[in-house]
Amino acid sequence: MEGRKFLVLGIVIAVIAYVAVTALYTPPVEAQQVQTLKIFHAGSLAVPLEAAEKQFEALHPNMDVQRESKGSIAAIRQVTDVGKRADVVASADYTLIPSMMYPEYADWVLRFATNDLVLAYNPEKSSYADEITPENWYEILRKDGVVFAFSNPNLDPCGYRAVMVCQLAELHYEDEKIFNDLILNNTAITISKEEDGTYLITTPEDLKPNTEKVCIRPKSVELVALVEEGGLDYAFEYRSVAVQHNLAFVDLPEQIDLSKVEFADFYKKVKLETVDRKIKTGKPIVYGITVPKNAPNQELGLEFVKFVIGDAGQKIFADMGQSPIVPPEGSDNLPEELKSLVYVESAKPKPTPTPSPKPTSVPTPKTPGFVAVFVVAGILAIGYLVKRGCDLFFRCHKKS
């Protein structure tokens, strides 16, 4: 009888020891390693990428997506000039990735969404809101007391596109004073006609806006609140931004809103030189995304890109007024895991060496510490107690 008591006691102690050891050894969820995914992106992508971030984190519980929203040029410069490292870079002008990041910081780009320019306003607070139309918008902007806005052309594609639209409007409406009245007379921006018939707009570092007529901010989304509050009357914005913020807007003609491939030849009649001497040519608005070469988490960056261009990401963009490109289009040295998901541009590929396999993002095993030693000791203790109980049981059994 006494042996049985020892056996039961031994088993109870063993179970308690096992539970205690298991509890100590199994780390709580919050203590597990959280991986950070860093993204620099265009301001006009803030709302859809916020939604993408939430869904992506739900699929990857130990992932912390950290985004920084800036004008596209400023966003890319965080990597190329400031020296910050990012896992994903997304631009409102896909051509900025090759022109600013190749070959040192990137060697491929995906074109994944489109957009077009509109003139956003507040129906209750904007002057002449009940009169403005796609045919007379530039006449409304000319009126005394009307303040309009665009983002900085040196920092944000929406800004240089807005300035281009004013010159395209001059050509489209056959009104030779639109650019002069709206841009030339109210800023330090200049324009010249080239020998080939195109127009070259030049934007200095100090834009010197006449603040009684023109408001300029680093990125276009910063103008949204000013329109909502009545701080200005009209702002050149992307359609998606206007839709996402429930702003009323003038739907500009397709010939000037930079939305259609059919009008690409007309769009390219206007070029713009930014303060860094880079030339931007008028063209349909197409967004680009890439994973930098020096990304801390290459694999995770690619996973996020795949999510953005996949069904869930495409639905997010479509729901938010920004048409996804289906399938997305890829250029240059595309990673193998993306090639089956995109239309690969038919341009001749650049010869590149086969990359060596990269280590997965599994935490490196560490030298056994206190917890591991405690686990081993616990297991040995369990074995000893069970053995001791069994010995006592059989010893008592023999006596009986």
KABELZI-V621686 format. One record per helix or strand of 2 or more residues. SS is the DSSP state (helix for helix, strand for strand). FROM is the first residue (numbers start at 1). TO is the last residue. If there is no record, write none. Layout:
ss->{SS	SS}
from->{FROM	FROM}
to->{TO	TO}
This chain:
ss->{helix	helix	strand	helix	strand	helix	strand	helix	strand	strand	helix	strand	helix	helix	strand	strand	strand	helix	strand	helix	strand	helix	strand	strand	strand	helix	helix	strand	helix	strand	helix}
from->{2	29	35	43	63	72	88	95	108	117	137	148	157	178	190	199	214	220	234	239	248	261	270	279	286	298	311	324	336	343	370}
to->{25	31	42	59	70	80	91	101	114	121	142	151	172	184	193	202	217	229	238	244	250	267	273	281	290	309	319	332	339	344	399}
